[in-house]
Amino acid sequence: MLAHLSFKGKALAYIKAQTANKIRDFIRTKESNLRMVRQELHKIQQSIAAAEERYLMQPDLSAVVYKKVMTAMKVEEATLQTKVAELTCSDQVFLDKHDLIMSSIGDVQASFNRFSILQKHRIVRTVQLENFIDVLLF
């Protein structure tokens, strides 16, 4: 069954070409995206600092509201830091991951056989759950 999920020939070549183009586009725009993300990160960090100062200076502010706002801003800050890390990553990392994924979808059965038992069980459970949902919906 897994052999039928593998891509071969023209299909694999098409997927490789399309994804390689997307990676090249991403690499081309990486610097400008990095600048924008860093600006957003700086703004959110300033907002966090201002909110902390406001909370300390105005004791009548609700602790519940403060925690809710701070949690949302901290989540946004963490998301932006993750984006910065991705954008500062070496271009070769993206190309290496692309090659790894392309080899995996070229031979799904061999990839599956390299997985640990735990990983295999996760895949089987996911496939079973999706089939169960499909049966319920149709």
C-alpha positions, 0 to 999 in steps of 0.5 A: 500500500505504501508503494502506491503513495510514492511519487515517481517519474514526471510527478516527482520531477514536477513536485521537485521543480515547483517546490524548488522554485518556492524555496528560491523565491523564499530565499530571494525575499528572505532579507526584506522579510527579516527586516519586517519581522524584526521591526514587528518584533521590536514594536511588540517588545516595546508594547510589552515594556509599556504594558508592564510599566503601566501595570506597575504605575497604575495599581488599579489595573485588573490583574486578570486583564493584564495577564490576558494582554501580556499572554497574547503579546508574549505569544506574538513575541515568541511567534516573531522570534521563531520567524526571525530564527527561520529567516536567519537560518542558512539557505543550505538548510532549506535546500537540504530539507527539500532534498530529504523530503523529496527522497522521502516522497519518492519512496514512502515505503522505505521512509516508513520502514526507517521510522521507529515503532512509535512513529509508525503507530502515530501514522497508522492512528492518524490515517485511521482517524482520518478514514473514520472522519471521512466515513462519518462525513460521507 
